[in-house]
Amino acid sequence: MRHLKVCWLIPCLTLGCFGDGDARIPGELLGTFTAEAVTQENGCGPQPFDAADNPVFEIQLSEDAPKLYWITSSSAPTTGTLAEDGSFSFETVSRHTPAEGCVIDRGDAFIGAFADGDMHSGALDGVLTYSYALAEQSDCSALIGEVGGVSELPCSISYSVSATTQE
């Protein structure tokens, strides 16, 4: 299994270590989670824009109801929604320029739930989806069908994700 430390909701940034008492963590810290993702559907082709197959990554989650925060060491927290039943979701959109004249809008969405609906359970499952689309007046034809590019645009990749808190 290929092990990468990537930030899924803040596009592909390398993670470092989290510090105790980090001032960037809003609300109550629920824990640092190790997440394992398994590719479920890939309409973009092999490793589009360097997206990994079956990655392993770390995140921190904190809660300030009804908000849930997805936190990495390299970015500001991403705010999501937390329902009373323990389900939650996050969505972000970012813009990337993988080649001159080529601008891609990438949407990241994570829909998940804590084990037994309990945010203190130390476990969660969900579905992570990356959606790639061509930005207006952009030409990415050089990347379509190429290694590190995509087979077509728009396209999406989805992963099933299981995560548990680190001991």
C-alpha positions as MATLAB code, in Angstrom:
seq = 'MRHLKVCWLIPCLTLGCFGDGDARIPGELLGTFTAEAVTQENGCGPQPFDAADNPVFEIQLSEDAPKLYWITSSSAPTTGTLAEDGSFSFETVSRHTPAEGCVIDRGDAFIGAFADGDMHSGALDGVLTYSYALAEQSDCSALIGEVGGVSELPCSISYSVSATTQE';
ca = [
       0.000    0.000    0.000;
       1.353    3.413   -0.927;
       1.561    5.651    2.155;
       1.217    9.375    1.634;
       0.507   12.162    4.032;
      -1.805   14.397    2.061;
      -4.497   16.818    2.934;
      -7.634   15.841    1.105;
      -9.806   18.842    1.675;
      -7.069   21.366    1.290;
      -5.639   20.307   -2.046;
      -2.666   17.957   -1.852;
      -0.461   19.648    0.721;
       2.144   17.721    2.675;
       1.367   17.423    6.359;
       3.749   17.953    9.224;
       3.305   17.288   12.915;
       0.544   18.792   15.001;
       1.490   20.498   18.242;
      -0.250   20.226   21.588;
      -2.394   23.280   22.320;
      -2.319   24.437   18.703;
      -4.088   27.821   18.601;
      -5.425   27.012   15.105;
      -7.690   24.297   16.494;
     -11.170   25.724   17.056;
     -13.583   24.155   19.543;
     -12.994   20.781   21.210;
     -10.295   18.575   19.671;
     -11.741   15.147   18.882;
      -8.397   13.640   17.960;
      -5.772   13.027   15.323;
      -7.022   10.398   12.900;
      -5.175    8.063   10.579;
      -7.355    7.575    7.520;
      -7.125    4.820    4.941;
      -8.794    5.477    1.597;
      -9.672    2.873   -1.039;
     -10.483    3.929   -4.586;
     -14.119    3.115   -5.420;
     -14.632    4.859   -8.771;
     -12.215    6.639  -11.051;
     -13.541    8.393  -14.138;
     -10.337   10.409  -14.580;
      -7.785    7.758  -15.529;
      -4.717    6.437  -13.715;
      -3.329    8.858  -11.084;
      -4.846   12.057  -12.452;
      -2.964   15.159  -11.345;
      -0.942   12.834   -9.087;
      -3.956   11.688   -7.028;
      -2.847    8.559   -5.201;
      -4.462    5.131   -5.326;
      -5.495    3.979   -1.838;
      -3.720    6.720    0.147;
      -3.180    6.828    3.908;
      -3.266   10.280    5.524;
      -3.627   12.146    8.818;
      -6.173   14.743    9.874;
      -7.321   16.318   13.084;
     -10.993   16.898   13.776;
     -12.455   19.349   16.252;
     -16.053   20.234   17.082;
     -17.909   23.396   17.960;
     -21.508   22.309   17.312;
     -23.002   22.484   14.785;
     -19.623   22.919   13.099;
     -16.941   20.306   12.612;
     -13.406   21.261   11.568;
     -11.001   19.284    9.359;
      -7.496   20.403   10.291;
      -4.074   19.858    8.796;
      -0.763   21.294    9.916;
      -0.297   23.189    6.663;
      -3.609   25.031    6.269;
      -6.370   26.821    8.076;
      -9.188   24.574    9.343;
     -11.881   23.607    6.836;
     -15.377   24.095    8.264;
     -18.015   21.427    7.780;
     -21.437   20.643    9.149;
     -22.162   18.197   11.958;
     -25.610   16.666   12.438;
     -27.020   15.398   15.753;
     -26.862   11.802   14.468;
     -23.050   12.009   14.114;
     -23.025   12.436   10.345;
     -21.022   15.267    8.828;
     -19.861   16.789    5.547;
     -17.146   19.055    4.190;
     -16.898   20.741    0.785;
     -14.194   22.924   -0.752;
     -13.336   24.210   -4.203;
      -9.831   25.173   -5.276;
      -8.226   26.300   -8.498;
      -5.051   24.707   -9.898;
      -2.817   25.510  -12.845;
      -1.085   22.224  -13.759;
       0.237   23.666  -17.048;
       0.457   27.060  -18.704;
      -2.972   28.104  -19.992;
      -4.642   25.177  -18.194;
      -6.769   26.003  -15.166;
      -8.628   23.247  -13.320;
     -11.332   23.750  -10.707;
     -11.195   20.948   -8.176;
     -14.073   20.253   -5.821;
     -13.447   18.097   -2.752;
     -16.370   16.641   -0.833;
     -16.345   14.353    2.186;
     -19.551   12.852    3.569;
     -19.146   10.681    6.629;
     -20.319    9.579   10.048;
     -18.762    8.748   13.381;
     -19.032    5.143   14.570;
     -22.319    4.595   16.400;
     -23.137    8.287   15.805;
     -20.721    9.193   18.624;
     -18.124   11.845   17.783;
     -16.019   10.610   20.729;
     -15.922    7.021   19.413;
     -12.501    7.490   17.816;
     -13.667    6.056   14.492;
     -15.378    7.289   11.352;
     -16.247    6.163    7.848;
     -17.138    8.144    4.775;
     -16.799    8.839    1.079;
     -14.300   11.317   -0.333;
     -14.875   12.629   -3.859;
     -12.588   14.768   -6.020;
     -14.250   16.449   -8.988;
     -12.160   18.076  -11.706;
     -13.532   20.560  -14.246;
     -12.019   22.853  -16.833;
     -12.174   26.522  -15.822;
     -13.645   28.991  -18.316;
     -11.351   29.991  -21.187;
      -8.818   27.362  -20.215;
      -7.034   24.926  -22.537;
      -5.932   21.664  -20.941;
      -5.837   19.577  -24.113;
      -2.120   18.853  -23.564;
      -2.980   17.028  -20.312;
      -5.864   14.918  -21.597;
      -4.724   11.353  -22.150;
      -1.252   12.047  -20.726;
       0.448   10.519  -17.680;
      -0.253   12.772  -14.697;
      -3.192   14.311  -16.544;
      -6.711   12.984  -17.039;
      -8.539   10.819  -19.546;
     -11.289   13.451  -19.867;
     -12.739   16.566  -18.257;
     -14.923   16.904  -16.301;
     -14.226   13.795  -14.258;
     -14.276   12.572  -10.660;
     -12.664   10.056   -8.319;
     -14.282    8.681   -5.181;
     -12.745    6.814   -2.246;
     -14.247    4.974    0.706;
     -12.463    6.172    3.846;
     -12.121    4.591    7.280;
     -10.279    6.411   10.053;
      -9.401    5.845   13.687;
      -7.736    8.040   16.265;
      -4.048    7.566   16.890;
      -3.005    6.197   20.253;
];
